[in-house]
Structures are given as C-alpha cells and as structure tokens.
C-alpha cells in the first residue's frame, strides 16, 4: 500500500470537482500555489500524473479520473457512517429537490407536526441524487424512471409524474379546453427541465417562441401565480395551489411518462418504527 498524504487527496478531490485551481483554493482557504504544490506532491507519491493544466483550468488524466472516482466513493462511505453521529434519535433528515420541498412539503408541515409531534424534521435540498448511501434516520425523495438501485436502500414509487400546464385564474387566455398549438401562443414560463422547448421541438413548431427561463420549478410556478404566463409542472407540485385557487389547470400532457417520484430509506434502519411510519405517511399523501 502506498503511503499517501490524505490531506493531499482531499485537495485533489476538490480541484477535480471544480476543474479550476483558483476556485478550489478559495474553497479550501489556501493559496493557489499551496494547492498546486500539494497536487504535485501527490503525483510524485502516486507515480502518476493526475491533472493536466490548461488555459481554462485543469482536466483529469485517466489516472486522475480513477483516483477521483475512488475518492468520491470513499468520501460517500465515510459520510454515510458519520451522518448520524452527535444527533439525537428524534431527528429525521429528508433529502429532496428544492421545488418539491417548497411546493409539496411546506404545505404539509403542519400535518406532519401533528402526526409526529416528537420528530424534529430537517430538510436538505439537493439538485442531484445523493452519491452516498442513506444513514440512520434519513429519507430521500427523488424523481426517476426506476426504483433506487442502491442495494443498501429500500424504495417505493410514490406517484407517476403527470405534467400539466397551469396559470393564474386572472391570466387572460382562451377558454378551456385548449390545444397545444393555442397554448404555445401564450407567454411561456420555463424551468430547468426545459419542457416547453421539448414540446415545441417535438411538435415541429419552430424556434420563434419567447420563453422566460427560471432555474427552478418553484420560481416558474410563482411567476405563473403572479400572472406572468403559463408553466408546466408535475401534478403533485401544483395540487396545493390548485386547491387554494392560486392556479388553474389549462392543459394536460396527453403522452404518458415513464418517470415517477420515488422514496428511499436505509434497509438496515427500516425496522425502526418511526422511519416506517414516516415513509408510510409520505406515501399516503400521494394516494
């Protein structure tokens, strides 16, 4: 086994993630020169070149990619092992997307607190599925096409993802029902999923449509509530605003999707009554 400086491995992992020495140095609170020196020392210890320097940053060699993948896997294992250290048994962490948290979870927090008065719920918002396994008292909700493939997890499908177009009740529009061609003449609000662009391209309507783009579904939905146009979102994300009459549904995507919303948990800890009850309660909210 090679005698490798673990701190240098950490520095390399941050540089590889950023693809830039300066941004990595800022995150690590080190000088750029110190970061570069530690990478060079690591390459000497490993006997391999890990990074190639370029005008626009750094890129990984095949050996660098192998090293980075190994580091990511190792960090994920450590994160999973340490995730619940120092936490009390009443704290549960729910991992989910930002718009699912805003538009689905937040309207249900009072109901959750009433159902589980002794549970302290912490949410962690992510833009990508967790790279590591879930630990004790952790649950994750993610969209996808299939069940969680992590063998350490249990999972179940919560709902199909059915897309609808929505707008404010006060937004001027033709009478419902509405065809896609008419719909695309309205001001279109688009999130990072780029669903309007896909519909326009798939149906051969050209690239003349004006789109107002947002990086999150919740922001596009808030703009629709404000009367700025029409957006597309999954039904589970708009049901609260539909019931409260902040939004109205004006179009339903006729093409079924294979995508669904899934919930995952650590198999080793599902025997805990509280985790099972919370998973069952979340699932019941989608029935």
C-alpha positions in Angstrom: 0.0 0.0 0.0 1.3 3.4 -1.0 2.0 5.9 1.8 -0.2 8.8 0.5 -1.0 12.1 2.3 -4.7 12.0 2.9 -4.9 15.8 3.0 -3.4 16.0 -0.4 -6.0 13.5 -1.7 -8.7 15.8 -0.3 -7.1 18.8 -2.1 -7.0 16.8 -5.3 -10.7 15.8 -4.9 -11.8 19.5 -4.6 -9.6 20.6 -7.5 -11.0 17.8 -9.7 -14.6 18.7 -8.7 -14.1 22.3 -9.7 -11.8 21.8 -12.6 -10.1 25.0 -11.5 -7.2 25.6 -9.1 -8.3 29.1 -8.0 -11.9 28.1 -7.1 -10.5 25.0 -5.2 -8.1 27.2 -3.4 -10.9 29.6 -2.3 -13.0 26.7 -1.0 -10.0 25.2 0.9 -8.9 28.6 2.2 -5.4 28.0 0.7 -3.3 29.9 -1.8 -3.3 28.7 -5.4 0.4 28.0 -5.0 -0.2 25.8 -2.0 -2.9 23.8 -3.8 -0.7 23.3 -6.8 2.2 22.2 -4.6 0.1 19.6 -2.9 -1.2 18.2 -6.2 2.4 17.9 -7.4 3.5 16.1 -4.2 0.6 13.7 -4.6 1.5 12.9 -8.2 5.1 12.2 -7.0 3.8 9.9 -4.2 1.5 8.0 -6.6 4.0 8.0 -9.5 1.3 9.2 -11.9 0.1 12.5 -13.5 -3.4 13.2 -12.3 -4.2 16.6 -13.8 -3.3 18.4 -17.0 -3.1 22.2 -16.7 -4.7 24.3 -19.4 -5.5 28.0 -20.1 -9.1 27.5 -18.9 -8.5 25.3 -15.9 -7.4 21.7 -15.3 -8.6 18.4 -16.6 -8.1 14.9 -15.3 -6.0 12.3 -16.9 -7.3 8.7 -16.9 -5.3 8.1 -13.7 -6.8 11.2 -12.3 -10.3 10.1 -13.1 -9.7 6.7 -11.4 -8.3 8.5 -8.3 -11.2 11.0 -8.2 -13.8 8.2 -8.5 -12.2 6.3 -5.7 -12.1 9.4 -3.5 -15.8 10.1 -4.2 -16.7 6.6 -3.2 -14.6 6.7 -0.1 -16.0 10.1 1.0 -19.5 8.8 0.4 -18.8 5.8 2.7 -17.4 8.0 5.4 -20.3 10.4 5.1 -22.8 7.6 5.5 -21.0 6.2 8.5 -20.8 9.5 10.3 -24.1 11.1 9.2 -25.9 10.5 12.5 -23.0 11.0 14.9 -24.0 13.5 17.5 -27.6 13.6 16.6 -30.5 12.6 18.8 -32.9 9.8 17.8 -35.8 12.2 17.3 -34.1 14.0 14.3 -35.1 12.8 10.8 -33.4 14.2 7.7 -35.4 14.4 4.5 -33.4 14.8 1.3 -35.4 16.2 -1.7 -35.3 18.7 -4.5 -35.8 22.4 -3.8 -39.2 22.8 -5.6 -40.6 19.6 -4.1 -39.6 21.0 -0.7 -41.3 24.4 -1.5 -44.4 23.2 -3.3 -45.1 19.8 -1.9 -43.6 19.5 1.6 -44.1 23.0 3.0 -47.9 23.0 2.7 -47.9 19.7 4.7 -45.6 20.7 7.5 -48.5 21.4 10.0 -49.9 18.0 9.2 -46.5 16.4 9.7 -46.0 18.1 13.0 -49.4 17.0 14.2 -48.8 13.4 13.1 -45.2 13.2 14.5 -45.0 15.8 17.4 -41.8 14.4 18.8 -39.9 14.3 15.5 -37.5 17.1 14.6 -37.5 17.2 10.8 -34.5 18.6 8.9 -34.6 19.1 5.2 -31.6 19.0 2.9 -32.1 20.3 -0.6 -30.1 18.8 -3.5 -30.0 19.3 -7.2 -28.8 15.7 -7.8 -29.4 12.4 -6.3 -27.1 11.7 -3.3 -23.9 9.9 -4.2 -23.7 8.1 -0.9 -26.0 5.6 0.9 -28.6 6.9 3.3 -27.8 6.5 7.0 -29.9 6.1 10.1 -32.9 8.5 10.3 -32.5 9.6 6.6 -35.2 9.5 3.9 -34.9 10.7 0.3 -37.5 11.7 -2.3 -36.3 11.7 -6.0 -37.8 11.7 -9.5 -36.6 9.0 -11.8 -37.5 6.2 -14.2 -36.9 3.3 -11.9 -36.6 2.3 -8.3 -33.4 3.1 -6.3 -30.6 0.8 -7.5 -28.6 1.2 -4.3 -28.7 -2.3 -2.7 -28.4 -0.7 0.8 -31.8 1.1 0.2 -35.4 0.2 0.2 -37.6 2.2 -2.1 -41.1 2.5 -3.4 -42.8 4.5 -6.1 -44.9 7.4 -4.7 -46.6 8.6 -7.9 -46.4 8.8 -11.7 -45.2 12.2 -12.9 -48.0 13.6 -14.9 -47.4 17.0 -16.4 -50.0 19.8 -16.6 -49.9 23.5 -17.8 -51.1 26.0 -15.2 -51.6 29.7 -14.9 -53.2 32.3 -12.7 -57.1 32.4 -12.7 -56.7 36.1 -13.6 -54.4 35.4 -16.6 -56.1 36.3 -19.9 -56.4 33.2 -22.1 -58.7 31.4 -24.5 -61.4 29.2 -23.0 -60.5 25.8 -21.7 -60.0 23.1 -23.2 -57.0 24.3 -25.1 -54.9 22.6 -27.8 -51.2 22.7 -27.8 -51.0 25.0 -30.8 -53.1 27.6 -29.0 -51.2 27.0 -25.7 -47.9 27.8 -27.4 -49.1 31.3 -28.4 -49.2 32.3 -24.7 -46.3 33.7 -22.6 -44.4 30.6 -21.6 -42.6 30.2 -18.3 -39.9 27.5 -18.3 -37.8 25.8 -15.5 -34.5 24.0 -15.8 -36.3 20.9 -17.2 -36.8 22.8 -20.5 -40.2 21.2 -21.0 -41.6 23.9 -23.3 -38.6 23.6 -25.6 -39.1 19.9 -25.8 -42.7 20.2 -26.7 -42.0 22.9 -29.3 -39.3 20.8 -31.0 -41.2 17.5 -30.8 -44.3 19.0 -32.4 -42.4 21.0 -35.1 -43.4 24.5 -34.1 -40.0 26.0 -34.7 -37.9 28.3 -32.5 -39.9 31.6 -32.7 -41.5 31.3 -29.2 -40.4 33.6 -26.5 -39.6 31.8 -23.2 -38.9 33.2 -19.8 -36.5 30.8 -18.1 -36.1 30.0 -14.4 -33.6 27.6 -12.8 -36.3 26.0 -10.5 -39.8 24.8 -10.9 -41.0 26.7 -7.8 -39.9 30.0 -9.3 -41.7 29.4 -12.6 -44.8 28.4 -10.6 -44.6 31.6 -8.5 -44.3 33.6 -11.7 -47.4 31.9 -13.0 -49.3 32.7 -9.8 -48.2 36.3 -10.3 -49.9 36.3 -13.7 -46.8 36.4 -15.9 -47.6 33.4 -18.1 -48.1 29.6 -18.3 -45.8 27.0 -16.9 -45.6 23.2 -16.9 -45.1 21.2 -13.7 -45.9 17.8 -12.3 -49.4 17.5 -10.7 -48.0 16.7 -7.2 -46.2 20.0 -7.3 -49.3 22.2 -8.1 -52.1 20.4 -6.3 -51.9 22.7 -3.3 -52.0 25.9 -5.4 -54.9 24.4 -7.5 -56.9 23.7 -4.4 -56.3 27.2 -3.0 -57.3 28.6 -6.4 -53.9 30.4 -6.9 -53.6 28.4 -10.2 -55.9 26.8 -12.7 -55.1 23.8 -14.9 -55.5 24.6 -18.7 -53.7 21.7 -20.4 -52.8 18.1 -19.6 -49.9 16.4 -21.4 -51.6 13.6 -23.3 -48.4 11.5 -23.6 -47.8 9.2 -20.6 -44.4 9.3 -19.0 -42.3 6.6 -17.5 -41.0 9.0 -14.9 -42.1 8.7 -11.3 -41.4 10.0 -7.9 -39.7 7.6 -5.5 -38.9 7.5 -1.8 -35.8 5.7 -0.4 -34.5 4.7 3.0 -31.8 2.6 4.5 -32.8 -1.0 4.7 -30.9 -1.6 7.9 -32.9 1.0 9.7 -36.4 0.4 8.3 -37.1 -1.7 11.3 -37.3 1.5 13.3 -41.0 2.1 13.8 -40.7 5.8 13.4 -39.0 5.7 10.0 -41.5 3.2 8.7 -44.4 5.3 9.9 -43.0 8.5 8.3 -42.4 6.7 4.9 -46.0 5.3 5.1 -47.3 8.8 5.9 -45.5 10.4 3.0 -46.7 7.6 0.6 -50.3 8.2 1.9 -50.1 11.9 0.9 -49.6 10.8 -2.7 -52.6 8.4 -2.8 
